[in-house]
Amino acid sequence: MTTQHQKEASGMRTPHRRDISARQDLLGRELRQLFDDYTQEDMPDDLQKLAEQLQAAFEGRGEDEPEPVQNGKDDAGAGEPGPDGAER
């Protein structure tokens, strides 16, 4: 008896490509739906506050400090030399 016949005789068979593809498609759809559902959930207030604190720390500013100016310059200390001696 050949190996293929042994597998069929024992009830196990090699899955066809179309079977594998159909399973992958189904799994992909289910995972996308799960992800979409998850991303639509509201973030708990405590987690939102923690995320904001982490972002502020990452940007190197305290919670009470103002947002940085977009153009990279602000009016505070204009014309005065900075720590490196260059004018601000």
C-alpha positions as CSV (number, residue, x, y, z in Angstrom):
1,M,0.0,0.0,0.0
2,T,1.4,3.5,-0.9
3,T,1.6,6.4,1.5
4,Q,-1.3,8.1,-0.2
5,H,-3.5,5.1,0.2
6,Q,-2.4,4.7,3.9
7,K,-3.5,8.3,4.6
8,E,-6.9,7.8,2.9
9,A,-7.4,4.4,4.7
10,S,-6.7,6.0,8.1
11,G,-9.2,8.8,7.4
12,M,-6.7,11.5,7.0
13,R,-6.2,13.2,3.7
14,T,-4.1,16.1,2.4
15,P,-6.3,19.2,2.2
16,H,-6.8,20.7,-1.3
17,R,-5.6,24.1,-2.1
18,R,-9.1,25.4,-2.5
19,D,-10.0,24.1,1.0
20,I,-7.0,25.9,2.5
21,S,-7.8,29.1,0.6
22,A,-11.5,29.0,1.7
23,R,-10.4,28.6,5.4
24,Q,-7.9,31.5,5.0
25,D,-10.6,33.7,3.5
26,L,-13.0,32.9,6.3
27,L,-10.4,33.5,9.0
28,G,-9.4,36.8,7.3
29,R,-13.0,38.0,7.3
30,E,-13.5,37.1,10.9
31,L,-10.3,38.8,12.0
32,R,-11.2,42.0,10.1
33,Q,-14.6,42.0,11.7
34,L,-13.1,41.5,15.2
35,F,-10.6,44.3,14.6
36,D,-13.3,46.7,13.3
37,D,-15.5,46.0,16.3
38,Y,-12.5,46.6,18.6
39,T,-11.5,49.9,17.0
40,Q,-15.0,51.2,17.3
41,E,-15.1,50.8,21.1
42,D,-14.8,53.9,23.3
43,M,-11.6,54.3,25.2
44,P,-12.1,54.3,29.0
45,D,-11.5,57.8,30.6
46,D,-8.7,56.5,32.8
47,L,-6.9,55.0,29.8
48,Q,-7.4,58.2,27.8
49,K,-5.9,60.3,30.6
50,L,-2.9,58.0,30.9
51,A,-2.4,58.1,27.2
52,E,-2.4,62.0,27.3
53,Q,0.1,62.0,30.2
54,L,2.4,59.6,28.3
55,Q,2.2,61.7,25.2
56,A,3.1,64.8,27.2
57,A,6.0,63.0,28.8
58,F,7.2,61.7,25.4
59,E,7.1,65.2,24.0
60,G,9.2,66.4,27.0
61,R,6.7,68.8,28.5
62,G,4.8,68.7,31.7
63,E,1.0,68.4,32.0
64,D,0.6,72.2,32.7
65,E,3.0,73.4,30.0
66,P,1.5,74.9,26.9
67,E,1.5,73.0,23.6
68,P,4.7,73.8,21.5
69,V,4.4,76.4,18.8
70,Q,4.1,74.9,15.3
71,N,6.8,77.0,13.6
72,G,9.4,76.1,16.3
73,K,9.6,79.6,17.7
74,D,7.7,81.3,20.4
75,D,7.6,85.0,21.5
76,A,8.9,84.2,25.1
77,G,12.6,85.3,25.3
78,A,12.7,86.6,21.7
79,G,16.0,88.4,21.1
80,E,17.7,87.0,24.2
81,P,20.5,84.5,23.9
82,G,19.7,80.9,24.6
83,P,21.8,78.4,26.5
84,D,24.1,77.9,23.6
85,G,24.6,81.6,23.1
86,A,22.5,81.8,20.0
87,E,19.7,84.4,19.8
88,R,16.3,82.9,20.4
